[in-house]
């Protein structure tokens, strides 16, 4: 860590200490500190921080109320852990490595990578992909876990405490053991699969995570089957009621699902853009190139299949294309 990074880390930790003492009153101080430290060459991050500062000026703003509710629901230990990993390790220190490696490889090093983590991907290959990503400065990994948060994933998170893992998992796969494991590792954010406003499995999973003061989110496939409850706002409202930190949308279709055509997709995107302005819920996906928060968490997370080649080679090919 160079001197400039040490000073940044010190300033951020000081600002966060003030935030912990009075989360509602001192959020401006932390956002201001982060914005001063973020380079002007990162317009997506700057736009997001500017937007958040404008929302938090008004105590009646729904985003401000959402932030306050999040602080009341998520445990202080969880919030501090996520700050240390997400902002300090993945943000400041990871950015330093990403800049150096990007110059060497002559390609963009993303903030996050999406890794396949199904039954056909071995734990050894998955760990190797994470190690390669970390060597490049990647700050977060998005994992696909259709079988749920199993021991192998928890072991992976425990082995790499300096990075964040967003794990897409069916809500029905989150039980007491999984919730306890997520609480134990501290750097895993579960993203619960949901497909309807009334979803008992998602409600049960959220209750288990909420009881431990954990941060979690929801995800949904955008299909003919889900378009109605997304467009009328009932599914986003259900996510808010469950305490989800955000709703992440994907274009994939599952068995028996029908994809949206171009007209239907455009209409749904328009409705969801309107929700972003009025609902206290970040909605990511589909049109992330036009969203500052989406650019951080979604659009710039290229997908890598562990065991099929080195991560840096995948990024080079992506840059060439």
N, C-alpha and C positions, 0 to 999 in steps of 0.2 A: 504494500500500500504506500503510495507516494504521499508527500506532505499535503498536497491539495486535497486528496481523498481523506486523509486523517482529519483535516479541518472541517470538511463537509460532514463526516460522520459525527464529529464532536458537536457541531451546530445542530444537527438533526436530533441527536439524543437529548440535548439540552431542551430543544423545543418540545420533544415528546414528553419529557419529564413535566413540563408546565401543562401539557395537555392532560396527562393523567390526573393532575391535581384538580383541574376544572375542565372536563371535556367539552362542555357546551360553551364556555366562555373563551377558551384558549385555542379553539380549532383554527382561528384566523392566523395565530402565531405560527402554528406548524405549517399551514399551507403557504404562508409567506416565506418561511425558511426554505421549504422545498422548492418553491418557484424561483427563488434567488439562486439556488444551487444548480437547478436544471439549466443546461445550456440552451441558448437561443436557437441552436440548430435542431432542436427537438420540438417542432411545432405541435405535434399531437399531444405531447405531455403538457406543454404550455397551455394549449387550448383547454384541456381537461381541467387543469388547476385554476385557470381564469374563470371557467364556468362554475366550478365548485365554490370559489370565493364569492362570486356574485350571488349564488344561492344562499350561502351561509350568512349574508348580511341581514337577512330578514328572518327572524325567529318563527314567523308564520309560514315560511316557505315549506312545501311538502318534503323537499330534499333534506332540509335542515331537521325536520321532525323525524325523518327516516334515520338520519345519522344519529340523533339522540337516542332513538329506540334501539339502534344497533349497539350503542355503548351500554345501554341498560341490560341488553340481553346477552351479549358476548362477555365472557369473563375477562377481567383485566390481564390475567396471565396469558390468555389466548391472544388478546389484542397486542400485547407487548411482543409476544413471540412472532406474530405475523409481521409486525413492524420491523423487528430486527432482521427477519429473513427476507421479507418482500421489499423493504425500502433500503436497508443498509447493505445486506449481502447481495441480493439480486439487482438492486438499483444502482447504488453508488459504486460498490466494488466490482459488480458484474460489468457495469458500463465501461470501467477502466480497461478490463480485459477485452471486452467486445471491440473497443476502438483499436487496440493493438493488433488483435487477430484479424480484424477486417482489413487493415492495411496490408498485413502479410499475405492473406489469401485473396485479396482483391474481390471481396464479395461482402454482402450485408450479413452481419451476424444478428439473428433475431433475438428479441427479449425472451421469447418462449418457443418451445418445440412441442409438437403433438406426436406422441409415441403410441404405436399399437401395442396393446398389452393383453391380447387374447391368449387362449390356451395354446395356440401354435407358436407363441413367442416365449422362449425360455427366459428364466430369471437371469441367467448369465448374460444373454444378449441384451436384455433390458438394462441391466446394470452397466454394461459396456457402453451403450448408447448414452446413458446419463453422464458417465465419466467423460466421454468425448464432448458432449455438450457443455459440461462445466468447464472443460479446458478451453473452450472457445468463449466463455463468458455468458453462456445462456443462463438466464435467471430463473426460469420456471418451466415445468414440464406438464403437458396435458396428457393424461393417460386414459385410454379406453379400457374399461374393466367390466365387460358384460357379465362376468361371473361374480362381481362384487369385490369388496375390499378384503382380499385374502391375505394370508400371512406373508406371502412373497412380496406383495406391494408394501405392506407395513415395514418389512425388513428393508426394502429399498429406501423408503422415506427415512427410516432410522439411520441408515448408512450414509445418507447425504443430508445432514441437518442444515446445510447452508443454502438450500434451494427450496422453492415451493412446488408442490404437486397438486394440480387440479385433477381429480379423478371422476370421470363420468361413470356412474354406476346406477343400475336399476334401484329405485327406492325400496323395492321389496327385498333387496339383498342386504340392506342395512339393519342389523340386529344389535342386541346388547353387546356382543363380543366385538363387532365391527366398530361401534361407537366408542367403546373403551379403548380399542387400538388407535383410533383416530385421535382421541384425546391424549394418548400416551406419546405419540410421535410428534404432534404439535405443528408439523409443517405440511399437512395434507388437508386440502379443502374439498370435501365431497360435493359433487354436482349431481343432484338426484333426478333421475328420469321421471317425467310425469307427462300425461297425455290428456288430462281432463281436469276441469275445475274441481270436481268431486273425486278425489283420489285418496283412498284410505291408506294405501301403502306409503304415499308421500307424507301424509299427515303423521303416521306412526314413526317414520324415519326422522322427520323433522323434530318430533317430540323427544326422541331419544338423544338427538344431537343438542337440542336446546337445553335439555336437563343438565348437560355437561358444559354449558356455556360456550359451545363451539360455533364457528362460522361455517355456513353452508349455503349452497345455491341450488337452483333448479335448472333443468334443461328439457327441451321439447323438440321433437322433429316437426318441421313445417310441412304438413301434408294436407290432403283434402279432409282427412279425418279430424285434424286438429285446428284447421283454419277458422272454423266457426267460433270456438271458445277463445281463440287468440284475438280475432277481430272484434268481438263484442266486449272484450276486456275481462271476461270472467276468469280465465286462466291466470292472467297477470295479477288480478285481485286476489286469487287464491294463493299465489306465490307470496304476495305481500302479507297476507294473513298468517301464512306458515312461518314467516320470518326469514325468507330467503334473501340473501345479500344481493343477488341478481338473477336474471333469467337468461339463459344462453340457448339460442336457437340454432338448429343445424338443418341442412338441406337433405341429409340422408333419409332414405325410406326403409322401414322395417318390413317384415313379412306381412302381406295383406294390406299394405298402405299404398296410397296413390299419390304421386308427386303433383305439385302445383304446376300449372302451365304458366307461361310468361305473364299473361294478363292477371291471373289470380295472384301470382307472386307479387306483382307490382301493387295491386290493390291492398294486399296484406301489409306490405312494407309501409305504405302510406298510413295505414291505421296505427301501426306500431311506432312510427315516427311521432305521431301525435301523442301517443301514450307517454313517450319519453319526456314530453314537456309537462305532463300533468300528473303522472303517477310516480310515487317515490320508489321506483324500481328500475335500475339499469337493465336495459334489454339489449343483448348483444347478438350479433350474427347476421347473416344474409347480406347486409349492406354495410358491413363494418368499415369499409374504406372511407365512409363519410362520417364515422363516429370516432371521436378522440379516445373514449374509453374502449370502444370495440377494437381500435387499432392496437391498443396496448395488450388486450387479452385474447383477441380472436384472429383478426385478419393476418397478423404478422407471425402466426405460429404455423410454419410449414410442417407437413406430416412426414414422419420418418418411420419406416418399418425396421425395428432393431434386427440385426443379424444379416441385413441385405447389403451392407456397405458402410463405409465411414460417414459420420455425420457431416464432416467438412466437404466430402465429395458431393453429397446431396445438395448442400448449400451452393457449391460452385456450379453444379448443373442448373440449379434453379436460377442463379444469377445469369448464366449464359442464355437460358431460355427467355 
